[in-house]
């Protein structure tokens, strides 16, 4: 069996990596969607790219402790127990459930309660999270009255309400307009100093300015990991794409990558 959070191990007071995986394998149904991934990630913004079916969402779900690995090793926050890890996680899935009659504030408060945040700290933490995603003026409006982009921003608010040590965001900019995407990039830069952030996206240029590095998945394997500039440098004018980053992305996929 793979090593996985949820044991009785006690987390050390310090640890070199927030996320460490070796030979990680994760199934999506009958398919091995993540097949032998090695990761050692600490604070910063780590972009996760790849074509449809590459395994991005499956990897994010495993790191969020939603899926159990089928093989390999996965350590989160130095081997802390599952409950402790989940208190220090922030996770935004591609699609998330919510009670439509909840207000934005009620929704974020509810998620803070699920994360077992100290009761006294919740009101200020919720207000701060709502402010950071630009929903202060809609905080007491019901979610069912909001646009898709606003609901997405409420989803980001619940993910950051506990000031997580690991923040996992799957297609976080879906439905956001250009101004909101710029605001989101600024927010990512704020977290980069002391949070391990992984952002999965189909939009290569979307948050590249905020990335510490880039991981490119193809068929469940990491085919590139490095700085955004290194990925851009792999492309030529002959490769598909409207920007250096997109052309580098296309070139790596076409060549099968460089592990």
N, C-alpha and C positions, 0 to 999 in steps of 0.2 A: 504493500500500500504506500502511496506517496505520503511524505510528511506534509502536514497541513495544520493551519491554526485550528484550535479547538482542543488541544491537549491540555495537560495540567502544568505545562511549563510556565515559569514565571518570567516575564519580560525583563531583560537587563535594564539598568538605568540608562545605558547608552548603547547604540547599535549603529553599525556602519551603513546599513541600508534600510529604508522603510519597506521596500519591496525587493525580495530576492527570490528568484526562481531558477531552477536548474533542470533541464530536460522536461519541462512542464508539458503535460499532455492533458487535454480537456475535450470531452465529447460534447457534441450538440446532436442529441438524438443518437443515431447509430454511427454518425460520422465523427472521425477524430478531427475536430475543427481547429484545435491547437495541438501541434505535433512536434514537441522537442524544443520549446522556447527557453532560452536563457536570458534572465534579466537581473540587473543589479542597479536599482534606482534609488536616489535620495532626493533631497529638495530640488525644486526646479519644475519647469513645465515640459513634459515629455509628449510630443505629438505622436499620435498613432495613426498611420495611414495604411491604405491598402484597398484593393478593388472589392466589389461585392463578393461575399463568400470567403474572404481571406481569413476570417477568424477573429476580427477585431472585437465584435460584441461578445463573443464567447470568452475571449481573454479578459475583457473588462468585467464580465460577470463572475469569472473565477476569482479575480482580484478583489471583487466586492463580496466574496464569500457566498455568493448565490449558487454557484456551481462548484461541486467538489472535483478536484483533479482526478484523472484516471491514471496518472503516472507522473513520475518525477518528484520534484521537491518544490514546495512553496512556503516561504516564510514571510509573514507580514508583521512589521513592527517588532522584529527581533524574537519572534516565537511567542508572543503574548497569546493568552487564551482567546477563544472566539468571541466571547462577550465583550472582553476588553478591547479587542480590535474593532468590533462594530461600533463601540462608543466613540472611536477616534477616526471613523471613516465618514467621508461624504461621497454620495453616489447619486448620479443623475442618469437613469436609463434612457434609451431612445424614447420609450413610451412609459409613462408612469401613471399609476392610478391615484385618484383623489376623489373626495366627496365634493360634488359640484356645488352643494349648498354651503360648504365652508367658505369663509372669507380668506383672503390671502394670509392674514395674521393667524387665523385659527389653524390653517393648514400648516404653516411653518411651526407654530406652537406644538401642534400634534406630533410633527416629526421630531421636534426637540425632545418631547416626552418619550418617544420611542427610542431615542438615542440615550436615554437615561441621564439627561443633563440635570444638574442641580436646580431645583425648583426656583430658588432665589435668583439665579442668573438668567432664567429663560426670557423674561420680558425685555431686558436690555439686548440680549443676544438676538432675539427675533426682530426687534426694531432695527438693529444695525444691519442684519442680513437683508431686510426689505429695502433699506436705504441704499445698500450697495448695489442692488439690481435695479434701482430706479423705479420702485413701485410704491413709494411713500404715499402718494396721493390716491392710490388704489388699495391701500392696506386693508381697509374695512369693506371692500366690495367683494361680493361672492365670486368665486372662481368661474361659475357658469356665465357671468356677464363679461368676462375678459376675452380678448382676442387670443389666438393661438400663440403669438409671440409673447404676450404678457403671461400666459400660463407657463410657458417655457421659462421665463424669468423667475416666476414663483418656484419652479422646480430647482433652479439654480440656488435660490435663497434657502430652500430646505437643505440643500447639499452642503452649504457653507455655514449653517447656523451654529454648528458646534466647533467652529474653527478647526477643521479636521487636520490630522497629520498626513492622511492620504486622501486625495480628492480625485474621484474618477468620474469623468464626464463623457457620455456617449452621445455624439452629435448635438452638443449643447447649443449651437447657433441656429439650428433648424427653426425657421419661422421668425428669426430676428431680422430687423431691417438694418441697413448699413450703419446708421448711427448707434444702434444698440450693439452691433458687432464691435464697433470701436470701443464702446464702454466695457464690453466683455473682455476685450484684449487688455484694457487697463486693469481690470479686476484680476486677471490672470497674473499680470506682472506684480501686483501686490502680494499675491500668494506665493510667488516663486521663491522668495527668500527663505521661508521656513516650512514649506509644505511640499510634499511629493504629489504633483499633479499630473494625471494622464488624461489627455484629450483625444478622443477618437473622432475623426471627421472624414468626410468625403471631399471636402472643400480644401484643396491643398494650400491655397493662399490665405485661408480664413483667419488662422491664428498664428501663422508662421512667424510673425514679428515678435511674438511673446515666447516662442519655444526655446528651451535650453538645448534640446536635441530632438531627433526624429527617429522613430522606429517605423519601418515599412514591412508589413506582413504580406505574404503571398502564399496561398495554400497552406495556411497554418504555421508557417515558419518565418522567422525574422530574416529578411533578405538584405536589409540595410539598417545600420544604426550609426548615427553620427550627427554632427551639426547640420543645421538647415543649409548653410552655405556649401557644405560638402555634397549634400544631395543635389543642390542646384548645379554644382560644377560637373556633375556626371552627364548632364544633358548637352545636346548640340542643337543647332538650328534644324537638323533633320528629324529630330524627335517631336512627337506630338505634344502640344501644349502652347498656351499663350504667354507663359512666363518662364524664367529660368527654373523655378521650383517645379512647375508642372512638367517641363521637358526632362528634368533630372529624374523625376518620379517615373515618367514613361520609359526612360532609358534603363533604369534599374529593373523594372518589371520585364522589359523586353529581353534583357540579358540574363535573367534568372537571379540577379542580385550578386552581392559579394559578401559572403558570411565571414 
